[in-house]
Amino acid sequence: MTLQDFIQTALAEDVGDGDHTSLATIPADAKRRARLLVKEAGVLAGVDVALAIFNEVDPAFEIDVLIEDGAAIKPGDIVLTVSGNSQHILKAERLVLNTMQRMSGIATHTREMVKLLEGTNAKLLDTRKTTPNFRLCEKMATHIGGAENHRFGLYDMILIKDNHISYAGGIEAAITKANEYLQRTGRTLEIEVEARTREEVEEVIRVGNVDIILLDNFTPDQVREMVQLVDGRFVTEASGGIDETNLRAYAETGVNYISSGALTHQIKSLDLSLKAY
């Protein structure tokens, strides 16, 4: 799904056969201005998406952006001003706010998590635990907050998890089949394998032919032990139950990446509003 696809679908969902309140109460040729106001401190995200929404609704809008994505914001700040057709401003209002509020909430939480990694070599990854049809914006928000985007979908990496291993007939069988598939189809995708025990890590190391070992639901002490066992032969990633309360402990193990679904699925939106003036 492209950004334009998302915007068009979201507008169709919201507007239906017309914004009848605005059509009934505001002259069709009326023009006004509005400010996008900050009501809660955090990290701003979604300005570029808002501009795309405004442009989709009415390319004639005049917009002045005062604060860019990634900036720290506080109550009273003005993010942007928009001027143009009054009915069109109201048509765009809710989609702009819904998008930016959630994206800013994600970016704010991500920035807080990234700060906990300072002084370590670990990097923070997002996951596929996203809102259906809103993944593009949520992934943009985690990146704005300072995390790295993991795979966007099922199509851009081979990630062999426990159910794949079970269905394939074991770790070795799954890795072998994955490599045969890539050779047969001519694709050049990274292969990552989930391991849940020391024995599974040892088996992945023995079989080889993968890029990343995902250490799932290990304690920090166990991750440190597995990182030493891997000894740089593969990239390592820790995942499972990781949030701000234990992130630092995992980062200090020497693991390369830490993924957290909490970046996108346990988020409070940041309070913003669009006010006429």
Secondary structure, 3 states (H helix, E strand, C coil): CCHHHHHHHHHHHHHCCCCHHHHHHCCCCCEEEEEEEECCCEECCCHHHHHHHHHHHCCCCEEEECCCCCCEECCCCEEEEEEEEHHHHHHHHHHHHHHHHHHHHHHHHHHHHHHCCCCCCCEEECCCCCCCCCHHHHHHHHHHHCCECCCCCCCCCEEECHHHHHHHCCHHHHHHHHHHHHHHHCCCCCEEEEECCHHHHHHHHHHCCCCEEEEECCCHHHHHHHHHHHCCCCEEEEECCCCCCCHHHHHCCCCCEEECCHHHHCCCCCCEEEEEC
